[in-house]
Amino acid sequence: MVTDECTETYTKACIEIAEAIAGRIPENKEEVARIKKRISKKYRLPRIPGDADILQYLIKDEVENGDIKKLKKILRLKPVRTISGIAVVSVMTSPSPCPHGKCVPCPGGVEKGTPQSYTGLEPAAQRGLQYNFDAYKQVRARVSELKSIGHAVDKVEIIVMGGTFPARERDYKEKFMLGIFNALNSFSDSISEDLKTAKKKNEKAKVRCTGITFETRPDYARKENVIEMLEFGGTKVELGVQSIYDDILLKIKRGHGVKETVEATEILKDSAFKVGYHMMPGLPGSDMKRDKEMFREIFSNEKFKPDYLKIYPTLVVEGTELYEMWKKAEYTPYTTGEVVELIARAKRYFPEWVRVQRIQRD
């Protein structure tokens, strides 16, 4: 049980640690740890305060201008989050049925209370659930969290996740995007009633949007979808390609073929979007040889050549049709060793300009 006295003691200790650090700027995190340990022992704290707790008690006026940046850099948690100078914020849309139905390996969905293709255990999905999938609340909370642990949040890249965004109703999409821009603008300005005004305000906001990524299916990246994503401020699109073999796409009930992937890639590139592919080696009907050839084909055929990849080796998740196939011995997934071997072999086909953003799910 946490009493008011415990909370008060903890706060006092955090303030004293912050004052000690401000009075004599540490050279590194090890020195910070020694200060925290000494003062925590003095107050008999049950745990040593985290850097995020200390940061909120640092008073700028008590630290020399040249030292405040150095100090925040030392205390900053997970520096890789903003190593590029841009804070990436994922926003999850509410659960909604996929327009074509459900793919064989696909988890989640409206009946599970999670966005389609998400288990609900992913960090972004959990944040979405926590804030009832409200775009404003998700963005506001995530930016505030990053700021509290010492990250610069003046430039933010948004990733809209949660399924096929272009397939949603127009009213929902406008409201969702308005929530995103209002959340960013709320750190320096008032919120707006319409998306056009909110986007205009963001051009001079303290927390500016530098890019927006949308997830979609190849058959929902037609010309009208692309025009709309541009209108919303889109700069990147991640296509759920999964495979470049029509027989496999048919077997997993994907609802589109390779033709749609080729057409979507061309339209998006012609519209100045960066294009990412989600690929799933190990799908039913595939094997190591075909999957290796798939990666070779993606980067040797001009019809494909994405700017970046996310590789999701097929997983058997309970509650999916694939799980039932696995139980009946109709499907055998790759072992971890086979996945490692496949990706190691496929890597030789990846050009220098391509970025592999992820291998495996969160």
C-alpha positions as CSV (number, residue, x, y, z in Angstrom):
1,M,0.0,0.0,0.0
2,V,1.3,3.5,-0.9
3,T,0.6,6.1,1.7
4,D,0.7,9.9,1.4
5,E,3.8,9.8,3.7
6,C,5.6,7.5,1.3
7,T,4.7,9.6,-1.7
8,E,5.8,12.8,0.1
9,T,9.1,11.2,1.1
10,Y,9.7,10.0,-2.5
11,T,9.0,13.5,-3.9
12,K,11.4,15.0,-1.4
13,A,14.1,12.6,-2.4
14,C,13.6,13.3,-6.1
15,I,13.8,17.0,-5.5
16,E,17.0,16.6,-3.5
17,I,18.5,14.4,-6.2
18,A,17.6,17.0,-8.9
19,E,19.1,19.8,-6.8
20,A,22.3,17.8,-6.2
21,I,22.6,17.1,-9.9
22,A,21.9,20.7,-10.9
23,G,24.5,21.9,-8.4
24,R,27.3,19.8,-9.8
25,I,26.7,18.5,-13.3
26,P,27.6,14.8,-13.5
27,E,29.9,13.6,-16.2
28,N,28.0,10.4,-17.0
29,K,25.1,8.2,-15.9
30,E,27.3,6.3,-13.5
31,E,27.8,9.4,-11.5
32,V,24.1,10.1,-11.6
33,A,23.4,6.6,-10.3
34,R,25.8,7.2,-7.3
35,I,23.9,10.4,-6.4
36,K,20.6,8.7,-6.6
37,K,21.7,5.7,-4.6
38,R,23.1,7.9,-1.8
39,I,20.0,10.1,-1.4
40,S,17.7,7.1,-1.8
41,K,19.5,5.4,1.1
42,K,19.2,8.6,3.2
43,Y,15.4,8.6,2.7
44,R,15.1,4.8,3.0
45,L,13.3,4.6,-0.3
46,P,12.0,1.2,-1.3
47,R,13.4,1.8,-4.8
48,I,15.7,4.2,-6.5
49,P,13.9,6.9,-8.6
50,G,14.0,6.7,-12.3
51,D,15.5,9.3,-14.5
52,A,12.1,10.4,-15.7
53,D,11.1,11.2,-12.1
54,I,14.2,13.3,-11.6
55,L,13.8,15.2,-14.9
56,Q,10.5,16.7,-13.9
57,Y,12.0,18.3,-10.8
58,L,14.9,19.9,-12.6
59,I,14.5,23.7,-12.5
60,K,16.0,25.3,-15.6
61,D,16.9,28.5,-13.7
62,E,19.2,26.6,-11.4
63,V,21.3,25.1,-14.2
64,E,23.7,27.1,-16.4
65,N,22.3,27.4,-20.0
66,G,25.2,25.4,-21.4
67,D,24.7,22.6,-18.9
68,I,21.0,22.0,-19.2
69,K,21.3,20.3,-22.6
70,K,24.2,18.2,-21.3
71,L,22.3,17.2,-18.3
72,K,19.1,16.3,-20.2
73,K,21.3,14.2,-22.6
74,I,22.7,12.2,-19.7
75,L,19.3,11.6,-18.1
76,R,17.5,10.9,-21.4
77,L,16.0,7.4,-21.5
78,K,16.2,5.2,-24.7
79,P,18.2,7.8,-26.7
80,V,17.7,5.6,-29.9
81,R,14.0,6.7,-29.9
82,T,15.0,10.1,-31.3
83,I,18.5,9.5,-32.6
84,S,17.5,10.8,-36.1
85,G,16.2,14.0,-34.5
86,I,12.6,12.9,-35.1
87,A,10.3,11.4,-32.5
88,V,8.2,8.6,-34.0
89,V,4.6,8.3,-32.5
90,S,2.3,5.4,-33.4
91,V,-1.4,5.9,-33.3
92,M,-3.9,3.0,-33.3
93,T,-7.3,3.2,-35.0
94,S,-10.3,1.5,-33.5
95,P,-11.2,-2.1,-34.3
96,S,-12.9,-2.5,-37.6
97,P,-13.5,-5.5,-39.9
98,C,-11.1,-5.8,-42.8
99,P,-13.0,-5.0,-46.0
100,H,-12.4,-8.4,-47.6
101,G,-12.8,-10.6,-44.5
102,K,-10.1,-12.2,-42.5
103,C,-6.8,-13.8,-43.8
104,V,-5.8,-17.3,-42.6
105,P,-2.9,-16.2,-40.3
106,C,-4.6,-13.0,-39.1
107,P,-5.2,-12.5,-35.3
108,G,-7.4,-9.9,-33.6
109,G,-10.4,-8.2,-34.9
110,V,-13.6,-6.6,-33.7
111,E,-14.8,-9.7,-31.9
112,K,-11.5,-9.7,-29.9
113,G,-11.7,-6.0,-29.2
114,T,-8.4,-5.3,-31.0
115,P,-7.6,-3.8,-34.5
116,Q,-7.4,-6.4,-37.2
117,S,-4.0,-8.3,-37.4
118,Y,-3.0,-7.1,-33.9
119,T,-3.1,-9.4,-30.8
120,G,-3.6,-6.5,-28.5
121,L,-0.3,-7.2,-26.7
122,E,1.8,-4.9,-28.9
123,P,2.8,-1.6,-27.1
124,A,1.0,0.6,-29.6
125,A,-2.2,-1.6,-29.4
126,Q,-2.1,-1.4,-25.6
127,R,-1.8,2.4,-25.7
128,G,-4.8,2.4,-28.1
129,L,-6.8,0.3,-25.7
130,Q,-5.8,2.5,-22.8
131,Y,-7.2,5.6,-24.5
132,N,-10.1,4.0,-26.2
133,F,-8.4,4.5,-29.6
134,D,-8.9,8.2,-29.3
135,A,-6.3,9.8,-31.6
136,Y,-5.9,13.0,-29.7
137,K,-5.4,11.2,-26.3
138,Q,-2.9,8.7,-27.8
139,V,-0.7,11.4,-29.4
140,R,-0.9,13.8,-26.5
141,A,0.1,11.1,-24.1
142,R,2.9,9.6,-26.1
143,V,4.5,13.0,-26.9
144,S,4.2,14.0,-23.2
145,E,5.9,10.7,-22.2
146,L,8.8,11.2,-24.7
147,K,9.2,14.8,-23.5
148,S,9.2,13.7,-19.8
149,I,12.2,11.3,-20.4
150,G,14.3,13.9,-22.1
151,H,13.6,13.5,-25.8
152,A,13.2,16.5,-28.2
153,V,9.7,16.5,-29.5
154,D,9.8,19.5,-31.8
155,K,9.7,17.2,-34.8
156,V,7.3,14.2,-34.8
157,E,6.6,11.5,-37.4
158,I,3.2,9.9,-37.1
159,I,2.4,6.2,-38.0
160,V,-1.3,5.4,-38.4
161,M,-1.7,1.8,-37.5
162,G,-4.6,-0.6,-36.9
163,G,-5.6,-2.0,-40.3
164,T,-6.6,-0.6,-43.6
165,F,-7.1,3.1,-42.9
166,P,-8.3,4.1,-46.4
167,A,-11.2,1.6,-46.1
168,R,-12.7,3.5,-43.1
169,E,-15.6,5.9,-43.4
170,R,-14.6,9.4,-44.5
171,D,-16.0,11.0,-41.4
172,Y,-14.0,8.7,-39.1
173,K,-10.8,9.4,-41.1
174,E,-11.2,13.2,-40.9
175,K,-12.0,13.1,-37.2
176,F,-9.0,10.8,-36.5
177,M,-6.6,13.0,-38.4
178,L,-8.0,16.1,-36.8
179,G,-7.3,14.5,-33.4
180,I,-3.7,13.9,-34.3
181,F,-3.0,17.5,-35.5
182,N,-4.9,19.0,-32.5
183,A,-2.8,16.9,-30.1
184,L,0.4,18.2,-31.6
185,N,-0.8,21.8,-31.7
186,S,-2.1,21.6,-28.1
187,F,1.5,22.0,-26.8
188,S,1.6,25.6,-28.1
189,D,-1.8,26.6,-29.5
190,S,-5.5,26.0,-29.2
191,I,-7.3,23.1,-30.9
192,S,-9.2,23.5,-34.2
193,E,-12.6,22.5,-35.3
194,D,-11.6,21.4,-38.8
195,L,-8.6,19.5,-40.3
196,K,-7.5,22.2,-42.8
197,T,-7.1,24.8,-40.0
198,A,-5.3,22.3,-37.7
199,K,-2.9,21.4,-40.5
200,K,-2.1,25.0,-41.2
201,K,-1.5,25.8,-37.5
202,N,0.9,22.9,-37.3
203,E,3.2,24.5,-39.8
204,K,4.3,26.9,-37.0
205,A,3.6,24.8,-33.9
206,K,6.2,23.9,-31.3
207,V,5.6,20.2,-32.0
208,R,5.5,19.9,-35.8
209,C,4.5,16.9,-37.9
210,T,7.3,16.1,-40.3
211,G,5.7,13.0,-41.9
212,I,2.7,10.6,-41.7
213,T,2.8,6.9,-42.5
214,F,-0.4,5.0,-43.4
215,E,-0.8,1.2,-43.3
216,T,-3.0,-0.2,-46.1
217,R,-3.6,-3.2,-48.4
218,P,-2.5,-3.1,-52.1
219,D,-6.1,-3.1,-53.2
220,Y,-6.7,0.0,-51.1
221,A,-3.9,2.1,-52.6
222,R,-5.8,3.0,-55.7
223,K,-5.6,6.5,-57.1
224,E,-8.5,7.9,-55.1
225,N,-7.0,6.4,-51.9
226,V,-3.6,7.9,-52.6
227,I,-5.1,11.3,-53.3
228,E,-6.9,11.2,-49.9
229,M,-3.7,10.1,-48.1
230,L,-1.9,13.0,-49.6
231,E,-4.7,15.3,-48.5
232,F,-4.3,14.0,-44.9
233,G,-0.5,14.8,-45.0
234,G,0.8,11.4,-45.9
235,T,4.4,10.9,-46.8
236,K,4.9,7.1,-46.5
237,V,2.7,4.1,-47.1
238,E,3.3,0.6,-45.8
239,L,1.7,-2.0,-48.0
240,G,0.6,-5.4,-46.6
241,V,2.1,-7.3,-49.6
242,Q,2.8,-10.5,-47.6
243,S,3.8,-12.6,-50.7
244,I,4.4,-12.1,-54.4
245,Y,2.9,-15.5,-55.3
246,D,-0.7,-15.5,-56.4
247,D,-1.3,-19.1,-55.3
248,I,-0.1,-18.3,-51.8
249,L,-2.2,-15.1,-51.6
250,L,-5.3,-17.2,-52.7
251,K,-4.5,-19.9,-50.1
252,I,-4.3,-17.5,-47.2
253,K,-7.5,-15.7,-48.4
254,R,-5.8,-12.4,-48.9
255,G,-8.4,-11.0,-51.2
256,H,-6.0,-9.5,-53.8
257,G,-3.2,-10.7,-56.1
258,V,0.2,-9.6,-57.2
259,K,-1.3,-7.4,-59.9
260,E,-2.7,-5.1,-57.2
261,T,0.7,-4.8,-55.5
262,V,2.4,-3.8,-58.7
263,E,-0.3,-1.2,-59.5
264,A,-0.2,0.2,-55.9
265,T,3.6,0.5,-55.9
266,E,3.6,2.4,-59.2
267,I,0.8,4.8,-58.1
268,L,2.4,5.5,-54.8
269,K,5.9,6.1,-56.2
270,D,4.5,8.4,-58.9
271,S,2.8,10.4,-56.1
272,A,6.1,10.9,-54.2
273,F,5.3,8.5,-51.4
274,K,8.1,6.4,-49.8
275,V,6.8,2.8,-50.1
276,G,7.3,0.1,-47.5
277,Y,6.4,-3.6,-47.9
278,H,5.3,-5.9,-45.1
279,M,6.5,-9.4,-46.1
280,M,5.6,-12.8,-44.5
281,P,8.0,-15.6,-45.3
282,G,6.7,-19.1,-44.2
283,L,3.1,-18.7,-45.3
284,P,1.1,-21.9,-46.2
285,G,2.2,-23.1,-49.6
286,S,5.6,-21.5,-49.4
287,D,9.0,-23.0,-48.5
288,M,12.6,-21.8,-48.0
289,K,13.4,-21.9,-51.7
290,R,10.4,-19.9,-52.8
291,D,10.8,-17.3,-50.0
292,K,14.5,-16.8,-50.8
293,E,13.5,-16.3,-54.5
294,M,10.7,-13.9,-53.3
295,F,13.3,-11.5,-51.7
296,R,15.5,-11.7,-54.8
297,E,12.6,-10.9,-57.1
298,I,11.5,-7.9,-55.0
299,F,14.8,-6.1,-55.6
300,S,15.6,-7.3,-59.1
301,N,12.2,-6.6,-60.6
302,E,11.5,-2.9,-61.4
303,K,7.8,-3.4,-60.7
304,F,8.5,-3.8,-56.9
305,K,11.7,-2.3,-55.3
306,P,10.2,-0.9,-52.1
307,D,12.1,1.8,-50.2
308,Y,12.0,-0.2,-47.0
309,L,10.9,-3.6,-45.6
310,K,9.2,-5.0,-42.5
311,I,9.7,-8.8,-42.3
312,Y,7.2,-10.7,-40.3
313,P,8.0,-14.5,-40.3
314,T,4.6,-16.3,-40.1
315,L,3.5,-17.0,-36.6
316,V,0.9,-19.5,-35.4
317,V,-1.4,-17.5,-33.2
318,E,-4.3,-19.1,-31.3
319,G,-7.7,-18.1,-32.5
320,T,-6.7,-17.9,-36.2
321,E,-7.5,-20.2,-39.0
322,L,-3.8,-21.0,-39.3
323,Y,-3.8,-22.3,-35.7
324,E,-6.5,-24.8,-36.7
325,M,-4.5,-25.9,-39.7
326,W,-1.4,-26.3,-37.4
327,K,-3.5,-28.4,-35.0
328,K,-4.5,-30.7,-37.8
329,A,-0.9,-31.0,-39.0
330,E,-1.9,-29.2,-42.3
331,Y,0.7,-26.5,-41.7
332,T,4.3,-26.5,-40.2
333,P,5.9,-23.2,-39.3
334,Y,9.5,-22.4,-39.8
335,T,11.8,-23.0,-36.8
336,T,13.8,-20.0,-35.5
337,G,16.9,-21.5,-37.0
338,E,15.2,-21.7,-40.4
339,V,14.1,-18.1,-40.2
340,V,17.6,-17.0,-39.3
341,E,19.0,-19.0,-42.2
342,L,16.5,-17.6,-44.7
343,I,17.0,-14.0,-43.8
344,A,20.8,-14.3,-43.8
345,R,20.6,-15.8,-47.3
346,A,18.0,-13.2,-48.5
347,K,20.1,-10.3,-47.2
348,R,22.5,-10.7,-50.1
349,Y,19.7,-9.4,-52.4
350,F,19.0,-6.3,-50.3
351,P,20.5,-3.2,-52.0
352,E,22.4,-0.6,-50.0
353,W,19.6,1.9,-50.3
354,V,16.9,-0.3,-48.7
355,R,16.1,-0.1,-45.0
356,V,15.0,-3.2,-43.1
357,Q,12.9,-1.5,-40.4
358,R,11.9,-4.6,-38.5
359,I,12.2,-8.4,-38.4
360,Q,9.5,-10.0,-36.2
361,R,6.5,-8.4,-34.5
362,D,6.6,-6.2,-31.4
